[in-house]
Each structure stands twice: as C-alpha cells, then as structure tokens.
C-alpha cells in the first residue's frame, strides 16, 4: 500500500546516498559522514565482523527478511578510506540541498543527498574495490543476508550474481573520521557472599596500582587521560571512586594464552579475565551475573542501592583496536562497543526485485 500510495517512492535511477549526522557529545558538536549503498555478498572474504552472534535474533531477522523481501535498515560498516573516497565525495554535494533533512527525538540532525550521476557512481565503485570492510553494527543482519543468499542459490540452481539477494544495504563511513564515536559499555556485578570487600581490594593489588579519587568529575577525567598511555579501569563502591592501573599487561599472556595479542591488550579483556573471572570467579558466559550499561550514572545509582554491588568503568575501545582484532579472525568480548549515534532505520530501503 505504501508503494501504491507513493508514501515510499522507488528511485528511477541507481543512486548512492550521502548521509550526514550532526550530534552533540559532552557539549562538543560532531558530524559523521558516509554514504548508503549496496554491499556485495559475493566473495565477502574482505568483510570482517567483530561480534559474536546469537541464533534467536538471526531467526527473527530471517523471518523479517522473508516477509518484507527488503533491507529496512543498513548494516553499519567502516573502512580505512585511504583513497579519501568519502571526503572527496563532499565536493559533489557541497552546493546541493539535501532532499531529506530531519531532527530525531535525540536531537540528532540527519541529512541525505542523492548521487545518481553514472560517472560519480563509477568512480566510487572503482575506488572501493579492494577495500577491507569492518562491520560496526548489524552483524546479525549481515549473517542472515548471507544465509538467505545461500538458500536462494540452492533453490534456484543457476544464478548470475546480480540478483537482489546477493547484496545488502550498508552505510559506509571511514575509520579516522573525527565524527566516529565509540562509547564504552560499563559493568556492574555482585560480589560473592564469601568474599569481603577488604579481601577483594587486596586481591586487586596483586595486579593493579590503586588510586582513590574523591571527586567524580576528576576521577573520570583522570581515567580518560591515563587511558591514552596505559591500561586503566575505574571502580565505584561505597561512594568511593578508584583508578586501577594494570601493573603488567603480560599477565594476560598466561591467563588467555590462546587468544591473539590484539585481544589480550583490550581493557575489557583485563576486566573480564583478571577481575571478573580470576578474582571474583564469575562465569563470563552467564550474562545474568553482569549488568551492562553505557550510562555511568545509572550504574552509580544502582551500586548505591545495592550494598553488595560494585561498578567497573571502561574507556572507549579505539576503532584501530577493533579492526586489528577482526583481522585476526577473533571476536571482541560481548558488549564491548556502542557506536553512536545509530543509523536511522527506513531512511533508505533496499527492496528486492
């Protein structure tokens, strides 16, 4: 009905859509730019994921794909863009008005330009050849698209590679963009009943140098600053903020020797395997024992209301770390990354022909 009533309008010519998002973070105005286009699923050896996926969400997304025969929202992918494809594309739109500009409920300003010149499309396609692609958000949708492609190939027998199911809608942005924001996801856990707080703090000193900071704002400032040069975690318990500086990163070479060094050097690996697993004895696979949130204040309030709880804060993982881990074939620990802001669903839809 939406197509019949022209609520949704099919473009007459192939196009790539340049997409800009303007948002504020901690009082700083940022802009993330990229483009929305189709990503080929053929020969996807150059597409790297960093997240584990689960069966239930994939089954749900496969049902949605089969019911709609469309990609309703793009997967979010990142590429190095050493050829400056996105930045050079700006010259094509700087004098054009966007055909869509909206502000969402989070006060994020979205603008969309249509690029349908065959010469421009050919230039972008040519320059994208050979680029490594890293999935930031949409791992379940990407795997479902590949599974649906395989299912259709088996069903049809002979295909050309140009069928709609051989592609997925994707939003491309570049790795060193100043507008690319990755927020950390913090943790709250319950201390085991047989472990006193004093004993826990004493065990931490075997691996970390500890510094108590009274002022909350200064605590997070020092944590962010220290994280630029060393491995540091933040802890909150009993109205006290504590910086935990790792004494020796090589300890993880023994604890998780089977993981690549790119994985072992992550702050989240330090928290997971030294603090949560080795000291507290928690099962990392049991998500019910860990509360996750990107909101620091939320966890601080929860800890204040639960006498046996403790919160741990992380600095953001860097995009270079994500790409390095993905290139090894390893997956990041669950709940490590939160790419902000999200890409709007339904802004561009890829309807299968």
N, C-alpha and C positions, 0 to 999 in steps of 0.2 A: 504493500500500500504506500509506503514512504517513497518508493521509486515512482510509482504511478502518479502520486500527487506532487511530485517534484520537491518533496522535502529533502530527499537525497538526490543529487544530480550527478550522473556519470560524466566525467570529462570526455570530451570528444577526441582529444589527442593525448598520447603518452606524456607524462609530466613527472618531474621531481619537485618536491615541495620544500622550500627553505623555511626553517622553523626557528623562531627566536622566543626565548622565555626570559623575562626580566623579573627578578625577585630580590628580596632583602634578606640578609642573614647577619644577625648581630649588628644591625644598623648600617651594614655595607650593601650598596646596590651592586648586583651582579647580573650578567647576561650570559646565558648559554645558547649557543647557536649550533645548528646542524641541518640535516635535510632528511626528509622521509622519502623512501624509495623501496623498491623490491630487492630483496636479498636472495640470490640463487641458492637453492639447497643442493644443487649438483656439485659434487666434488667439494663438500664442506669441510675438508681437512684443514682449511685455513681459518675456520671458525672455532674459537676456544671459549669454553664455559668455565666458570669458577665456583659454581654452586652445585651441591647435591640436589637431586630432585626426588619427589615422592610420588608413589603410584596414584593415590587418590586424587590429587589436583590434576594430574595428567589425564586421568579418565574423565574428569569433569570437563576439561578443556577440549578433549577429543569429541565429546558429545556436543559441545557448543559449536565446534568447527563443522561437524557433520550437519547440524541443524541449520546453520546460517550460510554455509559454504562461503565464508568470508573471514578475513582478518579484521576484527573490530578495533584493535589497538596494536600499535607496532611493538616489536621487541626493541629494547634499548641497547644499542651496540656502540662500541668505542673502537677507534683505530688510530694508529700513530699519526697519520696525515703528514708525513714528512714532505709530501709534494704540495702542501698547503691548499688542498682542494677546497675545503670549506671557506677558508679565508679569502681565496681568490674568487669564490662564488659570490661573495659580498658585492663585488663590482657590478654584477648583473642586476642586483635588486636595490642598490642604494638610491636610485632615482624613481623607484616604483612604489606605489602604495600597496600595502598588504591587502589581500582580498578577504582575509579574516583577521580581526583583532578583538580579543576578549580578555576580560579580567575575571579570574575564577574566585571561589569562596576564600581561598588563602591569600588573596591579593596578588597573585602571580599574573603578569601580563603576557599573553600569548599572541604572537603574530605569525601569519602564514602567507608565503608568497608562492605563486605557481610559476615554475620554469618549464616551458614546453617547446623552446627552440631546439630543433633537432641537433644543431651544432653544439649547443651548450650541453645537451644530454650526452652526446657522443664524447665530448671532452671529459666530462665527469666519469662516464663509464670506463673510458680508456685509462684515466689516471687511477681509478680504483682497482684496476687489475693488479693482482699480486699482493694486495694489502692484507695483513693479518687483521682479523675481526675478533673482538672480545665482547662477549655478552655481558652487559651490566645488569639488566633486568629483563626477565622474560624467558628464563631457562626452561620452564615447563612448556610454554607455548612453542619454543623452538623445537624441543624434542617431540612434541605432539605433531608439529608440521612435518618433521622427518618421518615419523611413523605413518602418518596419513599418506605421504608421498609413496612410501614403500607399499602400502596397502593398495593404492590406486594402480601402481605399476604392475603389481601382481594380478590385479583384477583385469586390467586392460590388455596385458601381454606386451603389446608394442606401443612405445611412446616416442615422442620427438625430443623431449627435454624442454619444450616451450609451453607445456601445459601449465595452467594456473597453479596446480598443486606442487609444482617444482619451485615455487617461490614463497617467500614470507614477507609481509610488510615489516619494515625496520626503520628505526630512527637512528641516524649515524651522527655522532659527534666526535671531536678529536681529543686525544689523551691529554695534551698540555694546555687545554683551554682554562683560562682563569675563571670561567663560569662553571666549571665542572666541580660540583660539591659532593663529597662523600662524608656522610655523618656516621659517627660510631654508634654502635648499639651496646648499651651498658648492661650489667648483670646484677641481680640480687639473689642471694642464696640464704638458706637456713643453716646455721652452724649445727653440727651433730651434737646430740644431747650429752655425749660422753666427752666432749671437747670444751674445755673452759676457754674464755676469751684470752686470758693470760697465756695459756699454753699455745693457742693459735698464733698470737703475736710473736711468741718466742720461736715457733717453727718458721714463721716468715723471715726472721732474721738470719736463718741459715742460708737464705737465697737472696735476700734484698737488704739494701740500706734503707732505713726508715726515717722519715722526717714528718713531724706533725706540724700542720699549718692551721692556725686558728681561724683566719678569715677565709670565707668560702670563695669570694671572688679572686683573692690572691692565690688560693690553692689551685683553682682551675687555670689561672694564668701561668703559674709555675709549672704545672703539669704539661701544658701545651708547649711551653718554652723548652722544658727538659726533653720532651719527646722528639725534638728536632735533632738531637745528638745522641740520645741513649734510650734504652728501653725502660719505660716507667709506667706504673699502674697507679690508679687512685683508689683509695678505700675510704668508706664512711661507716662509722659505727659509734654509737653513744655520743652523738654531737661532735665527734672528732673527725677531722679530715687528715688523711695520712698519705704521703707520697711514698711509693715503693719503687726504688731504683734497683734493677737487676744487677747483681754483682758480676755474674759471668754468664754470657749467652751460651757458652759451650756446654753448660749443664744439660741443655736440651739435646745435644748430640748423643747423650747416653739414654735420656728418657724416651725420646722418639727417634731413635737412630734410623728407622726405616723410612722416615719422611725426608724429602729433599730439603736442603739448607734454606731455600726460599720460603718454605713453610715453617721451618723451625725458628726463623728470625722474626716471625709475626708476634706482635704484642698479645694477640688473642691466644696464640699457642702457648705463650708464657703463662697467661692466666689460666687457661684450660688445664695444662698438663702439670704445672708446678703447684698452683694454688688450689684449684678445684679438685683435681684428681689425686695428686700425690699427698698434699697436706690434709685436705678435707675428706678425701676418699669418695668423692661423688662420682656417679655414673654419668658420663658426658652424653650418653645416648638417651638418657631419661630426661626429656625436656621438662617434665613436671617438677623437677627439683631445682630448676633455674627459671627466674623471672627475667624477661628481656624487655628493654625499653630504650628508645633513643632519647627519652626525656630524663635528664638528670634529676630535676626537681621531683618528678614522680617517684623515683626510687628513694630519694632522701626522705620524702614524706612517709613512704611505706616502711622504711627502716625505723623511723621514729615511732611508728605504731606497732612494730613487731620486735619485741625485745631480743629474739634470737636471730634476727636477720642482719646481714651485712651487705653493703653495696660495693661494687667494683666498677670503676670508670676507666674508659679506654680513650686514647687519642685516635683520630681517624686513620684508617689504613690508606696508604697512598696508592694511586692508580698504577704506578710503576710496580708496586709490590703485587697487586692483583694480576697484572699481565705476566709478571715473572713466574708466579705460582701456576697460572693457567698454562703457560708454555711447557711446564714440566709434566703436564697431564694430571697434576694433583688438583684436588678441590679445596677451596677455602673452608675453614670451620663454619658450621651453620651460624646464621645471624651475625655475620661479620660486617656486612656492608649495607648502607642505606643511601642510595643515590637520590639526591634531592635537587630540584623538585621532580615529581613524576611527570611522565609524558601524558598529555590528555588522551583519553580513550575517545574514539569516534570522530576525532578531528579530520582524519583521513581514513577511509575504509578501503580495503582491497577485496572486491567482490570477484569470486571465481567465475570465469566464463564457462 
